[in-house]
Amino acid sequence: VRSFVRSFVRSFVGFMSVGIIGPKTSQNVGSLWRSAYQMGASYIFTVGARYKTQATDTLVAHKRLPLFEFSDWGEFLRARYKTQ
């Protein structure tokens, strides 16, 4: 199933990212990282993170996917519109 999802996602032009708003724990971010990697995402992002340390990542996805951290929604939007 995972290989099907990866090939399906990669068949689209461009890139895909996955994000989370206000994660309470580093485990939330670790789950996001693993899921995003399995879905073929290009990167992950957090908005308003409330955790202190990065999650333990059993797939070592942190070496394959960059993490962008934004302090608030306004910072996220400013960065988003700079890329277009």
mmCIF file of the N, C-alpha and C atoms, coordinates in Angstrom:
data_MODEL
# 
_entry.id   MODEL 
# 
loop_
_atom_site.group_PDB 
_atom_site.id 
_atom_site.type_symbol 
_atom_site.label_atom_id 
_atom_site.label_alt_id 
_atom_site.label_comp_id 
_atom_site.label_asym_id 
_atom_site.label_entity_id 
_atom_site.label_seq_id 
_atom_site.pdbx_PDB_ins_code 
_atom_site.Cartn_x 
_atom_site.Cartn_y 
_atom_site.Cartn_z 
_atom_site.occupancy 
_atom_site.B_iso_or_equiv 
_atom_site.pdbx_formal_charge 
_atom_site.auth_seq_id 
_atom_site.auth_comp_id 
_atom_site.auth_asym_id 
_atom_site.auth_atom_id 
_atom_site.pdbx_PDB_model_num 
ATOM 1   N N  . VAL A 1 1  ? 0.828  -1.190 0.000   1.00 0.00 ? 1  VAL A N  1 
ATOM 2   C CA . VAL A 1 1  ? 0.000  0.000  0.000   1.00 0.00 ? 1  VAL A CA 1 
ATOM 3   C C  . VAL A 1 1  ? 0.871  1.251  0.000   1.00 0.00 ? 1  VAL A C  1 
ATOM 4   N N  . ARG A 1 2  ? 1.946  1.248  0.812   1.00 0.00 ? 2  ARG A N  1 
ATOM 5   C CA . ARG A 1 2  ? 2.803  2.434  0.884   1.00 0.00 ? 2  ARG A CA 1 
ATOM 6   C C  . ARG A 1 2  ? 3.420  2.778  -0.465  1.00 0.00 ? 2  ARG A C  1 
ATOM 7   N N  . SER A 1 3  ? 3.881  1.768  -1.211  1.00 0.00 ? 3  SER A N  1 
ATOM 8   C CA . SER A 1 3  ? 4.496  2.062  -2.514  1.00 0.00 ? 3  SER A CA 1 
ATOM 9   C C  . SER A 1 3  ? 3.462  2.630  -3.474  1.00 0.00 ? 3  SER A C  1 
ATOM 10  N N  . PHE A 1 4  ? 2.215  2.170  -3.385  1.00 0.00 ? 4  PHE A N  1 
ATOM 11  C CA . PHE A 1 4  ? 1.157  2.729  -4.216  1.00 0.00 ? 4  PHE A CA 1 
ATOM 12  C C  . PHE A 1 4  ? 0.929  4.194  -3.876  1.00 0.00 ? 4  PHE A C  1 
ATOM 13  N N  . VAL A 1 5  ? 0.863  4.503  -2.589  1.00 0.00 ? 5  VAL A N  1 
ATOM 14  C CA . VAL A 1 5  ? 0.633  5.885  -2.163  1.00 0.00 ? 5  VAL A CA 1 
ATOM 15  C C  . VAL A 1 5  ? 1.779  6.771  -2.622  1.00 0.00 ? 5  VAL A C  1 
ATOM 16  N N  . ARG A 1 6  ? 3.019  6.321  -2.447  1.00 0.00 ? 6  ARG A N  1 
ATOM 17  C CA . ARG A 1 6  ? 4.172  7.111  -2.890  1.00 0.00 ? 6  ARG A CA 1 
ATOM 18  C C  . ARG A 1 6  ? 4.132  7.372  -4.384  1.00 0.00 ? 6  ARG A C  1 
ATOM 19  N N  . SER A 1 7  ? 3.875  6.346  -5.191  1.00 0.00 ? 7  SER A N  1 
ATOM 20  C CA . SER A 1 7  ? 3.843  6.548  -6.634  1.00 0.00 ? 7  SER A CA 1 
ATOM 21  C C  . SER A 1 7  ? 2.670  7.425  -7.042  1.00 0.00 ? 7  SER A C  1 
ATOM 22  N N  . PHE A 1 8  ? 1.550  7.305  -6.342  1.00 0.00 ? 8  PHE A N  1 
ATOM 23  C CA . PHE A 1 8  ? 0.389  8.140  -6.633  1.00 0.00 ? 8  PHE A CA 1 
ATOM 24  C C  . PHE A 1 8  ? 0.699  9.602  -6.340  1.00 0.00 ? 8  PHE A C  1 
ATOM 25  N N  . VAL A 1 9  ? 1.281  9.860  -5.177  1.00 0.00 ? 9  VAL A N  1 
ATOM 26  C CA . VAL A 1 9  ? 1.607  11.234 -4.789  1.00 0.00 ? 9  VAL A CA 1 
ATOM 27  C C  . VAL A 1 9  ? 2.657  11.822 -5.718  1.00 0.00 ? 9  VAL A C  1 
ATOM 28  N N  . ARG A 1 10 ? 3.657  11.062 -6.073  1.00 0.00 ? 10 ARG A N  1 
ATOM 29  C CA . ARG A 1 10 ? 4.735  11.567 -6.929  1.00 0.00 ? 10 ARG A CA 1 
ATOM 30  C C  . ARG A 1 10 ? 4.298  11.758 -8.371  1.00 0.00 ? 10 ARG A C  1 
ATOM 31  N N  . SER A 1 11 ? 3.144  11.232 -8.753  1.00 0.00 ? 11 SER A N  1 
ATOM 32  C CA . SER A 1 11 ? 2.669  11.409 -10.118 1.00 0.00 ? 11 SER A CA 1 
ATOM 33  C C  . SER A 1 11 ? 2.184  12.826 -10.375 1.00 0.00 ? 11 SER A C  1 
ATOM 34  N N  . PHE A 1 12 ? 1.965  13.590 -9.316  1.00 0.00 ? 12 PHE A N  1 
ATOM 35  C CA . PHE A 1 12 ? 1.545  14.978 -9.462  1.00 0.00 ? 12 PHE A CA 1 
ATOM 36  C C  . PHE A 1 12 ? 2.758  15.874 -9.653  1.00 0.00 ? 12 PHE A C  1 
ATOM 37  N N  . VAL A 1 13 ? 2.580  16.950 -10.406 1.00 0.00 ? 13 VAL A N  1 
ATOM 38  C CA . VAL A 1 13 ? 3.652  17.913 -10.629 1.00 0.00 ? 13 VAL A CA 1 
ATOM 39  C C  . VAL A 1 13 ? 3.759  18.804 -9.401  1.00 0.00 ? 13 VAL A C  1 
ATOM 40  N N  . GLY A 1 14 ? 4.985  19.159 -9.010  1.00 0.00 ? 14 GLY A N  1 
ATOM 41  C CA . GLY A 1 14 ? 5.175  20.047 -7.872  1.00 0.00 ? 14 GLY A CA 1 
ATOM 42  C C  . GLY A 1 14 ? 5.599  19.281 -6.638  1.00 0.00 ? 14 GLY A C  1 
ATOM 43  N N  . PHE A 1 15 ? 5.176  19.773 -5.517  1.00 0.00 ? 15 PHE A N  1 
ATOM 44  C CA . PHE A 1 15 ? 5.548  19.139 -4.263  1.00 0.00 ? 15 PHE A CA 1 
ATOM 45  C C  . PHE A 1 15 ? 4.383  19.191 -3.291  1.00 0.00 ? 15 PHE A C  1 
ATOM 46  N N  . MET A 1 16 ? 4.502  18.367 -2.246  1.00 0.00 ? 16 MET A N  1 
ATOM 47  C CA . MET A 1 16 ? 3.475  18.314 -1.232  1.00 0.00 ? 16 MET A CA 1 
ATOM 48  C C  . MET A 1 16 ? 4.139  18.470 0.126   1.00 0.00 ? 16 MET A C  1 
ATOM 49  N N  . SER A 1 17 ? 3.490  19.194 1.008   1.00 0.00 ? 17 SER A N  1 
ATOM 50  C CA . SER A 1 17 ? 4.004  19.311 2.368   1.00 0.00 ? 17 SER A CA 1 
ATOM 51  C C  . SER A 1 17 ? 2.889  18.972 3.348   1.00 0.00 ? 17 SER A C  1 
ATOM 52  N N  . VAL A 1 18 ? 3.303  18.644 4.564   1.00 0.00 ? 18 VAL A N  1 
ATOM 53  C CA . VAL A 1 18 ? 2.360  18.311 5.615   1.00 0.00 ? 18 VAL A CA 1 
ATOM 54  C C  . VAL A 1 18 ? 2.741  19.146 6.829   1.00 0.00 ? 18 VAL A C  1 
ATOM 55  N N  . GLY A 1 19 ? 1.738  19.721 7.496   1.00 0.00 ? 19 GLY A N  1 
ATOM 56  C CA . GLY A 1 19 ? 2.035  20.564 8.639   1.00 0.00 ? 19 GLY A CA 1 
ATOM 57  C C  . GLY A 1 19 ? 1.109  20.321 9.806   1.00 0.00 ? 19 GLY A C  1 
ATOM 58  N N  . ILE A 1 20 ? 1.484  20.914 10.930  1.00 0.00 ? 20 ILE A N  1 
ATOM 59  C CA . ILE A 1 20 ? 0.693  20.799 12.148  1.00 0.00 ? 20 ILE A CA 1 
ATOM 60  C C  . ILE A 1 20 ? 0.719  22.154 12.849  1.00 0.00 ? 20 ILE A C  1 
ATOM 61  N N  . ILE A 1 21 ? -0.418 22.531 13.403  1.00 0.00 ? 21 ILE A N  1 
ATOM 62  C CA . ILE A 1 21 ? -0.532 23.805 14.106  1.00 0.00 ? 21 ILE A CA 1 
ATOM 63  C C  . ILE A 1 21 ? -0.572 23.542 15.603  1.00 0.00 ? 21 ILE A C  1 
ATOM 64  N N  . GLY A 1 22 ? 0.329  24.186 16.339  1.00 0.00 ? 22 GLY A N  1 
ATOM 65  C CA . GLY A 1 22 ? 0.352  24.093 17.801  1.00 0.00 ? 22 GLY A CA 1 
ATOM 66  C C  . GLY A 1 22 ? 0.569  22.712 18.364  1.00 0.00 ? 22 GLY A C  1 
ATOM 67  N N  . PRO A 1 23 ? 1.584  21.956 17.867  1.00 0.00 ? 23 PRO A N  1 
ATOM 68  C CA . PRO A 1 23 ? 1.804  20.630 18.448  1.00 0.00 ? 23 PRO A CA 1 
ATOM 69  C C  . PRO A 1 23 ? 2.188  20.745 19.920  1.00 0.00 ? 23 PRO A C  1 
ATOM 70  N N  . LYS A 1 24 ? 1.574  19.923 20.759  1.00 0.00 ? 24 LYS A N  1 
ATOM 71  C CA . LYS A 1 24 ? 1.836  19.989 22.198  1.00 0.00 ? 24 LYS A CA 1 
ATOM 72  C C  . LYS A 1 24 ? 3.095  19.250 22.604  1.00 0.00 ? 24 LYS A C  1 
ATOM 73  N N  . THR A 1 25 ? 3.414  18.182 21.882  1.00 0.00 ? 25 THR A N  1 
ATOM 74  C CA . THR A 1 25 ? 4.558  17.357 22.286  1.00 0.00 ? 25 THR A CA 1 
ATOM 75  C C  . THR A 1 25 ? 5.449  17.060 21.092  1.00 0.00 ? 25 THR A C  1 
ATOM 76  N N  . SER A 1 26 ? 6.674  16.662 21.391  1.00 0.00 ? 26 SER A N  1 
ATOM 77  C CA . SER A 1 26 ? 7.595  16.271 20.329  1.00 0.00 ? 26 SER A CA 1 
ATOM 78  C C  . SER A 1 26 ? 7.118  14.987 19.645  1.00 0.00 ? 26 SER A C  1 
ATOM 79  N N  . GLN A 1 27 ? 6.340  14.156 20.348  1.00 0.00 ? 27 GLN A N  1 
ATOM 80  C CA . GLN A 1 27 ? 5.803  12.934 19.739  1.00 0.00 ? 27 GLN A CA 1 
ATOM 81  C C  . GLN A 1 27 ? 4.834  13.270 18.610  1.00 0.00 ? 27 GLN A C  1 
ATOM 82  N N  . ASN A 1 28 ? 4.077  14.369 18.752  1.00 0.00 ? 28 ASN A N  1 
ATOM 83  C CA . ASN A 1 28 ? 3.192  14.805 17.656  1.00 0.00 ? 28 ASN A CA 1 
ATOM 84  C C  . ASN A 1 28 ? 3.997  15.090 16.409  1.00 0.00 ? 28 ASN A C  1 
ATOM 85  N N  . VAL A 1 29 ? 5.121  15.760 16.576  1.00 0.00 ? 29 VAL A N  1 
ATOM 86  C CA . VAL A 1 29 ? 5.969  16.112 15.428  1.00 0.00 ? 29 VAL A CA 1 
ATOM 87  C C  . VAL A 1 29 ? 6.617  14.857 14.853  1.00 0.00 ? 29 VAL A C  1 
ATOM 88  N N  . GLY A 1 30 ? 7.026  13.931 15.711  1.00 0.00 ? 30 GLY A N  1 
ATOM 89  C CA . GLY A 1 30 ? 7.604  12.670 15.235  1.00 0.00 ? 30 GLY A CA 1 
ATOM 90  C C  . GLY A 1 30 ? 6.612  11.872 14.400  1.00 0.00 ? 30 GLY A C  1 
ATOM 91  N N  . SER A 1 31 ? 5.370  11.821 14.839  1.00 0.00 ? 31 SER A N  1 
ATOM 92  C CA . SER A 1 31 ? 4.325  11.132 14.071  1.00 0.00 ? 31 SER A CA 1 
ATOM 93  C C  . SER A 1 31 ? 4.093  11.819 12.735  1.00 0.00 ? 31 SER A C  1 
ATOM 94  N N  . LEU A 1 32 ? 4.080  13.146 12.759  1.00 0.00 ? 32 LEU A N  1 
ATOM 95  C CA . LEU A 1 32 ? 3.922  13.916 11.521  1.00 0.00 ? 32 LEU A CA 1 
ATOM 96  C C  . LEU A 1 32 ? 5.062  13.614 10.562  1.00 0.00 ? 32 LEU A C  1 
ATOM 97  N N  . TRP A 1 33 ? 6.287  13.592 11.064  1.00 0.00 ? 33 TRP A N  1 
ATOM 98  C CA . TRP A 1 33 ? 7.457  13.338 10.227  1.00 0.00 ? 33 TRP A CA 1 
ATOM 99  C C  . TRP A 1 33 ? 7.373  11.969 9.565   1.00 0.00 ? 33 TRP A C  1 
ATOM 100 N N  . ARG A 1 34 ? 7.068  10.952 10.354  1.00 0.00 ? 34 ARG A N  1 
ATOM 101 C CA . ARG A 1 34 ? 6.972  9.596  9.796   1.00 0.00 ? 34 ARG A CA 1 
ATOM 102 C C  . ARG A 1 34 ? 5.858  9.497  8.762   1.00 0.00 ? 34 ARG A C  1 
ATOM 103 N N  . SER A 1 35 ? 4.694  10.059 9.081   1.00 0.00 ? 35 SER A N  1 
ATOM 104 C CA . SER A 1 35 ? 3.561  9.997  8.146   1.00 0.00 ? 35 SER A CA 1 
ATOM 105 C C  . SER A 1 35 ? 3.858  10.749 6.862   1.00 0.00 ? 35 SER A C  1 
ATOM 106 N N  . ALA A 1 36 ? 4.449  11.920 6.990   1.00 0.00 ? 36 ALA A N  1 
ATOM 107 C CA . ALA A 1 36 ? 4.777  12.729 5.807   1.00 0.00 ? 36 ALA A CA 1 
ATOM 108 C C  . ALA A 1 36 ? 5.777  12.002 4.922   1.00 0.00 ? 36 ALA A C  1 
ATOM 109 N N  . TYR A 1 37 ? 6.771  11.381 5.538   1.00 0.00 ? 37 TYR A N  1 
ATOM 110 C CA . TYR A 1 37 ? 7.757  10.616 4.765   1.00 0.00 ? 37 TYR A CA 1 
ATOM 111 C C  . TYR A 1 37 ? 7.085  9.469  4.016   1.00 0.00 ? 37 TYR A C  1 
ATOM 112 N N  . GLN A 1 38 ? 6.205  8.750  4.686   1.00 0.00 ? 38 GLN A N  1 
ATOM 113 C CA . GLN A 1 38 ? 5.533  7.614  4.061   1.00 0.00 ? 38 GLN A CA 1 
ATOM 114 C C  . GLN A 1 38 ? 4.605  8.049  2.938   1.00 0.00 ? 38 GLN A C  1 
ATOM 115 N N  . MET A 1 39 ? 4.078  9.272  3.012   1.00 0.00 ? 39 MET A N  1 
ATOM 116 C CA . MET A 1 39 ? 3.193  9.780  1.957   1.00 0.00 ? 39 MET A CA 1 
ATOM 117 C C  . MET A 1 39 ? 3.958  10.469 0.825   1.00 0.00 ? 39 MET A C  1 
ATOM 118 N N  . GLY A 1 40 ? 5.274  10.583 0.954   1.00 0.00 ? 40 GLY A N  1 
ATOM 119 C CA . GLY A 1 40 ? 6.067  11.178 -0.111  1.00 0.00 ? 40 GLY A CA 1 
ATOM 120 C C  . GLY A 1 40 ? 6.137  12.691 -0.068  1.00 0.00 ? 40 GLY A C  1 
ATOM 121 N N  . ALA A 1 41 ? 5.940  13.286 1.106   1.00 0.00 ? 41 ALA A N  1 
ATOM 122 C CA . ALA A 1 41 ? 5.987  14.747 1.222   1.00 0.00 ? 41 ALA A CA 1 
ATOM 123 C C  . ALA A 1 41 ? 7.398  15.264 0.965   1.00 0.00 ? 41 ALA A C  1 
ATOM 124 N N  . SER A 1 42 ? 7.476  16.523 0.542   1.00 0.00 ? 42 SER A N  1 
ATOM 125 C CA . SER A 1 42 ? 8.765  17.165 0.293   1.00 0.00 ? 42 SER A CA 1 
ATOM 126 C C  . SER A 1 42 ? 9.339  17.763 1.570   1.00 0.00 ? 42 SER A C  1 
ATOM 127 N N  . TYR A 1 43 ? 8.482  18.206 2.468   1.00 0.00 ? 43 TYR A N  1 
ATOM 128 C CA . TYR A 1 43 ? 8.911  18.758 3.747   1.00 0.00 ? 43 TYR A CA 1 
ATOM 129 C C  . TYR A 1 43 ? 7.726  18.806 4.695   1.00 0.00 ? 43 TYR A C  1 
ATOM 130 N N  . ILE A 1 44 ? 8.010  19.094 5.972   1.00 0.00 ? 44 ILE A N  1 
ATOM 131 C CA . ILE A 1 44 ? 6.946  19.291 6.951   1.00 0.00 ? 44 ILE A CA 1 
ATOM 132 C C  . ILE A 1 44 ? 7.123  20.671 7.578   1.00 0.00 ? 44 ILE A C  1 
ATOM 133 N N  . PHE A 1 45 ? 6.063  21.143 8.219   1.00 0.00 ? 45 PHE A N  1 
ATOM 134 C CA . PHE A 1 45 ? 6.156  22.424 8.906   1.00 0.00 ? 45 PHE A CA 1 
ATOM 135 C C  . PHE A 1 45 ? 5.307  22.417 10.163  1.00 0.00 ? 45 PHE A C  1 
ATOM 136 N N  . THR A 1 46 ? 5.695  23.277 11.106  1.00 0.00 ? 46 THR A N  1 
ATOM 137 C CA . THR A 1 46 ? 4.906  23.490 12.308  1.00 0.00 ? 46 THR A CA 1 
ATOM 138 C C  . THR A 1 46 ? 4.613  24.976 12.434  1.00 0.00 ? 46 THR A C  1 
ATOM 139 N N  . VAL A 1 47 ? 3.464  25.294 12.979  1.00 0.00 ? 47 VAL A N  1 
ATOM 140 C CA . VAL A 1 47 ? 3.084  26.682 13.257  1.00 0.00 ? 47 VAL A CA 1 
ATOM 141 C C  . VAL A 1 47 ? 2.780  26.770 14.744  1.00 0.00 ? 47 VAL A C  1 
ATOM 142 N N  . GLY A 1 48 ? 3.494  27.634 15.452  1.00 0.00 ? 48 GLY A N  1 
ATOM 143 C CA . GLY A 1 48 ? 3.241  27.817 16.877  1.00 0.00 ? 48 GLY A CA 1 
ATOM 144 C C  . GLY A 1 48 ? 3.568  26.605 17.723  1.00 0.00 ? 48 GLY A C  1 
ATOM 145 N N  . ALA A 1 49 ? 4.725  26.016 17.479  1.00 0.00 ? 49 ALA A N  1 
ATOM 146 C CA . ALA A 1 49 ? 5.115  24.820 18.221  1.00 0.00 ? 49 ALA A CA 1 
ATOM 147 C C  . ALA A 1 49 ? 5.235  25.095 19.709  1.00 0.00 ? 49 ALA A C  1 
ATOM 148 N N  . ARG A 1 50 ? 4.789  24.139 20.524  1.00 0.00 ? 50 ARG A N  1 
ATOM 149 C CA . ARG A 1 50 ? 4.841  24.278 21.971  1.00 0.00 ? 50 ARG A CA 1 
ATOM 150 C C  . ARG A 1 50 ? 5.726  23.223 22.613  1.00 0.00 ? 50 ARG A C  1 
ATOM 151 N N  . TYR A 1 51 ? 6.567  22.581 21.871  1.00 0.00 ? 51 TYR A N  1 
ATOM 152 C CA . TYR A 1 51 ? 7.425  21.543 22.417  1.00 0.00 ? 51 TYR A CA 1 
ATOM 153 C C  . TYR A 1 51 ? 8.855  22.070 22.519  1.00 0.00 ? 51 TYR A C  1 
ATOM 154 N N  . LYS A 1 52 ? 9.685  21.387 23.290  1.00 0.00 ? 52 LYS A N  1 
ATOM 155 C CA . LYS A 1 52 ? 11.050 21.850 23.501  1.00 0.00 ? 52 LYS A CA 1 
ATOM 156 C C  . LYS A 1 52 ? 12.085 21.060 22.709  1.00 0.00 ? 52 LYS A C  1 
ATOM 157 N N  . THR A 1 53 ? 11.878 19.782 22.502  1.00 0.00 ? 53 THR A N  1 
ATOM 158 C CA . THR A 1 53 ? 12.868 18.968 21.814  1.00 0.00 ? 53 THR A CA 1 
ATOM 159 C C  . THR A 1 53 ? 12.221 18.236 20.646  1.00 0.00 ? 53 THR A C  1 
ATOM 160 N N  . GLN A 1 54 ? 13.049 17.778 19.704  1.00 0.00 ? 54 GLN A N  1 
ATOM 161 C CA . GLN A 1 54 ? 12.557 17.028 18.566  1.00 0.00 ? 54 GLN A CA 1 
ATOM 162 C C  . GLN A 1 54 ? 12.216 15.604 18.983  1.00 0.00 ? 54 GLN A C  1 
ATOM 163 N N  . ALA A 1 55 ? 11.294 15.011 18.267  1.00 0.00 ? 55 ALA A N  1 
ATOM 164 C CA . ALA A 1 55 ? 10.835 13.659 18.588  1.00 0.00 ? 55 ALA A CA 1 
ATOM 165 C C  . ALA A 1 55 ? 11.850 12.600 18.151  1.00 0.00 ? 55 ALA A C  1 
ATOM 166 N N  . THR A 1 56 ? 11.795 11.468 18.812  1.00 0.00 ? 56 THR A N  1 
ATOM 167 C CA . THR A 1 56 ? 12.564 10.310 18.377  1.00 0.00 ? 56 THR A CA 1 
ATOM 168 C C  . THR A 1 56 ? 11.914 9.787  17.108  1.00 0.00 ? 56 THR A C  1 
ATOM 169 N N  . ASP A 1 57 ? 12.727 9.549  16.097  1.00 0.00 ? 57 ASP A N  1 
ATOM 170 C CA . ASP A 1 57 ? 12.200 9.172  14.785  1.00 0.00 ? 57 ASP A CA 1 
ATOM 171 C C  . ASP A 1 57 ? 12.764 7.824  14.371  1.00 0.00 ? 57 ASP A C  1 
ATOM 172 N N  . THR A 1 58 ? 11.960 6.779  14.430  1.00 0.00 ? 58 THR A N  1 
ATOM 173 C CA . THR A 1 58 ? 12.425 5.429  14.139  1.00 0.00 ? 58 THR A CA 1 
ATOM 174 C C  . THR A 1 58 ? 12.769 5.209  12.670  1.00 0.00 ? 58 THR A C  1 
ATOM 175 N N  . LEU A 1 59 ? 12.205 5.995  11.763  1.00 0.00 ? 59 LEU A N  1 
ATOM 176 C CA . LEU A 1 59 ? 12.509 5.869  10.336  1.00 0.00 ? 59 LEU A CA 1 
ATOM 177 C C  . LEU A 1 59 ? 13.635 6.796  9.892   1.00 0.00 ? 59 LEU A C  1 
ATOM 178 N N  . VAL A 1 60 ? 14.158 7.576  10.785  1.00 0.00 ? 60 VAL A N  1 
ATOM 179 C CA . VAL A 1 60 ? 15.193 8.576  10.510  1.00 0.00 ? 60 VAL A CA 1 
ATOM 180 C C  . VAL A 1 60 ? 14.729 9.514  9.393   1.00 0.00 ? 60 VAL A C  1 
ATOM 181 N N  . ALA A 1 61 ? 13.445 9.825  9.405   1.00 0.00 ? 61 ALA A N  1 
ATOM 182 C CA . ALA A 1 61 ? 12.875 10.713 8.383   1.00 0.00 ? 61 ALA A CA 1 
ATOM 183 C C  . ALA A 1 61 ? 13.418 12.124 8.510   1.00 0.00 ? 61 ALA A C  1 
ATOM 184 N N  . HIS A 1 62 ? 13.912 12.502 9.688   1.00 0.00 ? 62 HIS A N  1 
ATOM 185 C CA . HIS A 1 62 ? 14.449 13.852 9.851   1.00 0.00 ? 62 HIS A CA 1 
ATOM 186 C C  . HIS A 1 62 ? 15.678 14.089 8.979   1.00 0.00 ? 62 HIS A C  1 
ATOM 187 N N  . LYS A 1 63 ? 16.309 13.036 8.495   1.00 0.00 ? 63 LYS A N  1 
ATOM 188 C CA . LYS A 1 63 ? 17.443 13.180 7.574   1.00 0.00 ? 63 LYS A CA 1 
ATOM 189 C C  . LYS A 1 63 ? 16.980 13.273 6.131   1.00 0.00 ? 63 LYS A C  1 
ATOM 190 N N  . ARG A 1 64 ? 15.724 12.979 5.877   1.00 0.00 ? 64 ARG A N  1 
ATOM 191 C CA . ARG A 1 64 ? 15.191 12.953 4.513   1.00 0.00 ? 64 ARG A CA 1 
ATOM 192 C C  . ARG A 1 64 ? 14.224 14.088 4.223   1.00 0.00 ? 64 ARG A C  1 
ATOM 193 N N  . LEU A 1 65 ? 13.584 14.614 5.259   1.00 0.00 ? 65 LEU A N  1 
ATOM 194 C CA . LEU A 1 65 ? 12.598 15.682 5.089   1.00 0.00 ? 65 LEU A CA 1 
ATOM 195 C C  . LEU A 1 65 ? 12.975 16.875 5.947   1.00 0.00 ? 65 LEU A C  1 
ATOM 196 N N  . PRO A 1 66 ? 13.058 18.060 5.365   1.00 0.00 ? 66 PRO A N  1 
ATOM 197 C CA . PRO A 1 66 ? 13.330 19.236 6.196   1.00 0.00 ? 66 PRO A CA 1 
ATOM 198 C C  . PRO A 1 66 ? 12.099 19.650 6.998   1.00 0.00 ? 66 PRO A C  1 
ATOM 199 N N  . LEU A 1 67 ? 12.345 20.291 8.135   1.00 0.00 ? 67 LEU A N  1 
ATOM 200 C CA . LEU A 1 67 ? 11.292 20.822 8.993   1.00 0.00 ? 67 LEU A CA 1 
ATOM 201 C C  . LEU A 1 67 ? 11.408 22.341 9.001   1.00 0.00 ? 67 LEU A C  1 
ATOM 202 N N  . PHE A 1 68 ? 10.320 23.021 8.670   1.00 0.00 ? 68 PHE A N  1 
ATOM 203 C CA . PHE A 1 68 ? 10.254 24.470 8.743   1.00 0.00 ? 68 PHE A CA 1 
ATOM 204 C C  . PHE A 1 68 ? 9.368  24.825 9.929   1.00 0.00 ? 68 PHE A C  1 
ATOM 205 N N  . GLU A 1 69 ? 9.868  25.676 10.819  1.00 0.00 ? 69 GLU A N  1 
ATOM 206 C CA . GLU A 1 69 ? 9.120  26.062 12.010  1.00 0.00 ? 69 GLU A CA 1 
ATOM 207 C C  . GLU A 1 69 ? 8.734  27.535 11.913  1.00 0.00 ? 69 GLU A C  1 
ATOM 208 N N  . PHE A 1 70 ? 7.457  27.820 12.104  1.00 0.00 ? 70 PHE A N  1 
ATOM 209 C CA . PHE A 1 70 ? 6.940  29.189 12.061  1.00 0.00 ? 70 PHE A CA 1 
ATOM 210 C C  . PHE A 1 70 ? 6.346  29.519 13.424  1.00 0.00 ? 70 PHE A C  1 
ATOM 211 N N  . SER A 1 71 ? 6.643  30.717 13.917  1.00 0.00 ? 71 SER A N  1 
ATOM 212 C CA . SER A 1 71 ? 6.186  31.076 15.256  1.00 0.00 ? 71 SER A CA 1 
ATOM 213 C C  . SER A 1 71 ? 4.679  31.326 15.319  1.00 0.00 ? 71 SER A C  1 
ATOM 214 N N  . ASP A 1 72 ? 4.104  31.820 14.212  1.00 0.00 ? 72 ASP A N  1 
ATOM 215 C CA . ASP A 1 72 ? 2.665  32.074 14.189  1.00 0.00 ? 72 ASP A CA 1 
ATOM 216 C C  . ASP A 1 72 ? 2.152  31.995 12.753  1.00 0.00 ? 72 ASP A C  1 
ATOM 217 N N  . TRP A 1 73 ? 0.846  32.088 12.602  1.00 0.00 ? 73 TRP A N  1 
ATOM 218 C CA . TRP A 1 73 ? 0.206  31.952 11.296  1.00 0.00 ? 73 TRP A CA 1 
ATOM 219 C C  . TRP A 1 73 ? 0.662  33.052 10.328  1.00 0.00 ? 73 TRP A C  1 
ATOM 220 N N  . GLY A 1 74 ? 0.873  34.266 10.817  1.00 0.00 ? 74 GLY A N  1 
ATOM 221 C CA . GLY A 1 74 ? 1.324  35.368 9.971   1.00 0.00 ? 74 GLY A CA 1 
ATOM 222 C C  . GLY A 1 74 ? 2.685  35.098 9.357   1.00 0.00 ? 74 GLY A C  1 
ATOM 223 N N  . GLU A 1 75 ? 3.597  34.564 10.144  1.00 0.00 ? 75 GLU A N  1 
ATOM 224 C CA . GLU A 1 75 ? 4.924  34.223 9.624   1.00 0.00 ? 75 GLU A CA 1 
ATOM 225 C C  . GLU A 1 75 ? 4.823  33.142 8.553   1.00 0.00 ? 75 GLU A C  1 
ATOM 226 N N  . PHE A 1 76 ? 3.961  32.154 8.783   1.00 0.00 ? 76 PHE A N  1 
ATOM 227 C CA . PHE A 1 76 ? 3.738  31.103 7.792   1.00 0.00 ? 76 PHE A CA 1 
ATOM 228 C C  . PHE A 1 76 ? 3.235  31.692 6.474   1.00 0.00 ? 76 PHE A C  1 
ATOM 229 N N  . LEU A 1 77 ? 2.238  32.575 6.540   1.00 0.00 ? 77 LEU A N  1 
ATOM 230 C CA . LEU A 1 77 ? 1.688  33.173 5.325   1.00 0.00 ? 77 LEU A CA 1 
ATOM 231 C C  . LEU A 1 77 ? 2.703  34.026 4.583   1.00 0.00 ? 77 LEU A C  1 
ATOM 232 N N  . ARG A 1 78 ? 3.504  34.791 5.326   1.00 0.00 ? 78 ARG A N  1 
ATOM 233 C CA . ARG A 1 78 ? 4.542  35.603 4.678   1.00 0.00 ? 78 ARG A CA 1 
ATOM 234 C C  . ARG A 1 78 ? 5.536  34.724 3.930   1.00 0.00 ? 78 ARG A C  1 
ATOM 235 N N  . ALA A 1 79 ? 5.943  33.622 4.530   1.00 0.00 ? 79 ALA A N  1 
ATOM 236 C CA . ALA A 1 79 ? 6.887  32.698 3.883   1.00 0.00 ? 79 ALA A CA 1 
ATOM 237 C C  . ALA A 1 79 ? 6.232  32.038 2.676   1.00 0.00 ? 79 ALA A C  1 
ATOM 238 N N  . ARG A 1 80 ? 4.977  31.669 2.798   1.00 0.00 ? 80 ARG A N  1 
ATOM 239 C CA . ARG A 1 80 ? 4.261  31.007 1.697   1.00 0.00 ? 80 ARG A CA 1 
ATOM 240 C C  . ARG A 1 80 ? 4.188  31.892 0.475   1.00 0.00 ? 80 ARG A C  1 
ATOM 241 N N  . TYR A 1 81 ? 3.846  33.139 0.665   1.00 0.00 ? 81 TYR A N  1 
ATOM 242 C CA . TYR A 1 81 ? 3.685  34.037 -0.478  1.00 0.00 ? 81 TYR A CA 1 
ATOM 243 C C  . TYR A 1 81 ? 5.011  34.470 -1.081  1.00 0.00 ? 81 TYR A C  1 
ATOM 244 N N  . LYS A 1 82 ? 6.110  34.354 -0.369  1.00 0.00 ? 82 LYS A N  1 
ATOM 245 C CA . LYS A 1 82 ? 7.425  34.657 -0.925  1.00 0.00 ? 82 LYS A CA 1 
ATOM 246 C C  . LYS A 1 82 ? 7.844  33.602 -1.942  1.00 0.00 ? 82 LYS A C  1 
ATOM 247 N N  . THR A 1 83 ? 7.327  32.376 -1.819  1.00 0.00 ? 83 THR A N  1 
ATOM 248 C CA . THR A 1 83 ? 7.725  31.286 -2.711  1.00 0.00 ? 83 THR A CA 1 
ATOM 249 C C  . THR A 1 83 ? 6.940  31.256 -4.004  1.00 0.00 ? 83 THR A C  1 
ATOM 250 N N  . GLN A 1 84 ? 5.863  32.001 -4.081  1.00 0.00 ? 84 GLN A N  1 
ATOM 251 C CA . GLN A 1 84 ? 5.026  31.926 -5.294  1.00 0.00 ? 84 GLN A CA 1 
ATOM 252 C C  . GLN A 1 84 ? 5.462  32.942 -6.337  1.00 0.00 ? 84 GLN A C  1 
# 
